[in-house]
Amino acid sequence: MYDALVIGAGPAGTNVSYQLSKRGFKVRMVDIKEKVGIPNHCSGLVDKRVVDLVGEDLVTDKPSSAEISTPFGSFNLRSDRMRVIDRVALDQKLAAMAQSEGTEMSLRTMLTGLRQGKEGIVATLKSREGFETVESKFLIGADGPTSSVRRRLGIKAPRLLTSLQYDLQRSSDKVKINLNRKNTPDFFSWEIPNGGEVEVGASGRNSEEVVKALTGSDTIKRRRGGLIPIGSTELGNGRCFLIGDAAGLSKATTGGGLFAALDSGNVLANAMEKGNGVLQDYQRSWKNSFGSEIKRDYKIRKLLDKYEKYYGLWVPLVSSSISGINRVGDVDYPSKTLLYMLYSIPMRFPFAVVEFISNLVT
Ligand SMILES: Cc1cc2nc3c(=O)[nH]c(=O)nc-3n(C[C@H](O)[C@H](O)[C@H](O)COP(=O)(O)OP(=O)(O)OC[C@H]3O[C@@H](n4cnc5c(N)ncnc54)[C@H](O)[C@@H]3O)c2cc1C
């Protein structure tokens, strides 16, 4: 009998397997893919704190600024914390670390059945060799946005945004985000430098037209895509837990989910190590740590959607607070930027109003 059966070998699954194996748990990790990390859907843009967790060797680019465009104008944010990492190498590095600590890994293997009892889980796995019954004390769903573990537990799915990305032969040193909802009504489009290439992408409706327009006549080296969950779900039930995108833990403002995928696994591994009331401990600890930012981020996203027509007001607000935002801005904690802006409104407001009116009349 295994201590933990982990479904999915993305960043969430490989990291939690490593964390548990390191603590002496007997872990089996399975993934439907033929090779860990391939195909890759992700742009790999992260804050430096992710690199601190997974290693500098994975960094492929360090963009120095981000240009944010809206229909009312644009502004430039500077940051020395932005990094682009090799996402395939990330998954493979973490999988190798898990295996070196004792995780048993099976590829081309998927979960087809799950029965939960008081003492443990009986799961059915299917591979090319046929069906296999596996017993484990706990089961971890790290199987991404369309999680079959989540579905089998009867947990409601988050909203899923279809996203498309092309990797272009083009060089750039800045991230570009376009928030024009006329082009991308559900989210935004992006351009991210990645080691001599640029990743151009968009989420939601119109993605294909927008990505084609961003591509222009540049050579397309790869076409890829995936789903971004918006709005977190429950973290499991009984002896089954969800981490990463399976629990909808991506940020609703940026779609970034790598830090949460890693951190939710770290929090769960700590709860499993303590061993009493694991699910309750995981829920409580997550809520008291990064989970609260994920919830705040969802609220910010709803506010942005609601007050979209007032972008014309917040562009000059941001512009006039730019040095402070550069100081406090953190891609994993958008609420820090919002709080800073709200705090500085009383001082900035007269300037913002003048800018807002001049935007309307010019
Ligand atoms: C286009 C795009 C760009 C993105 N860019 C960024 C970015 O720049 N920065 C950032 O932080 N985040 C980004 N994200 C989000 C990020 O990729 C995810 O948050 C992250 O991949 C979540 O990791 P995960 O391990 O939870 O899930 P996944 O990476 O989806 O891994 C799930 C794994 O489970 C396996 N699996 C699925 N079903 C089964 C099954 N039934 N049985 C066995 N195995 C199964 C899959 O094969 C996969 O390997 C992006 C997402 C998209 C779609």
The ligand as a Gaussian input file, in Angstrom:
#p B3LYP/6-31G(d) Opt

LIG

0 1
 C       -1.221000      29.472000     -22.247000
 C       -0.849000      29.461000     -20.794000
 C        0.202000      30.223000     -20.339000
 C        0.554000      30.230000     -18.985000
 N        1.586000      31.017000     -18.579000
 C        1.921000      31.062000     -17.267000
 C        2.987000      31.887000     -16.819000
 O        3.631000      32.565000     -17.621000
 N        3.270000      31.892000     -15.483000
 C        2.581000      31.140000     -14.572000
 O        2.859000      31.194000     -13.369000
 N        1.560000      30.345000     -14.984000
 C        1.220000      30.280000     -16.294000
 N        0.200000      29.463000     -16.707000
 C       -0.466000      28.630000     -15.702000
 C        0.395000      27.409000     -15.367000
 O        0.810000      26.781000     -16.551000
 C       -0.405000      26.445000     -14.496000
 O       -0.863000      27.142000     -13.362000
 C        0.439000      25.246000     -14.067000
 O        0.761000      24.457000     -15.186000
 C       -0.325000      24.407000     -13.064000
 O        0.419000      23.265000     -12.754000
 P       -0.329000      21.899000     -12.356000
 O        0.750000      20.917000     -12.071000
 O       -1.357000      22.188000     -11.350000
 O       -1.131000      21.461000     -13.670000
 P       -0.568000      21.014000     -15.133000
 O        0.681000      21.743000     -15.459000
 O       -1.735000      21.142000     -16.033000
 O       -0.207000      19.480000     -14.920000
 C       -1.209000      18.488000     -14.815000
 C       -0.623000      17.145000     -15.244000
 O       -1.623000      16.142000     -15.026000
 C       -1.657000      15.251000     -16.115000
 N       -2.998000      14.649000     -16.187000
 C       -4.158000      15.252000     -16.511000
 N       -5.186000      14.389000     -16.405000
 C       -4.654000      13.200000     -16.014000
 C       -5.205000      11.908000     -15.746000
 N       -6.516000      11.666000     -15.818000
 N       -4.374000      10.908000     -15.357000
 C       -3.030000      11.133000     -15.277000
 N       -2.453000      12.332000     -15.527000
 C       -3.252000      13.354000     -15.876000
 C       -1.298000      16.125000     -17.320000
 O       -0.770000      15.344000     -18.384000
 C       -0.271000      17.095000     -16.730000
 O        1.053000      16.623000     -16.886000
 C       -0.177000      29.443000     -18.055000
 C       -1.250000      28.662000     -18.501000
 C       -1.590000      28.656000     -19.856000
 C       -2.743000      27.818000     -20.319000

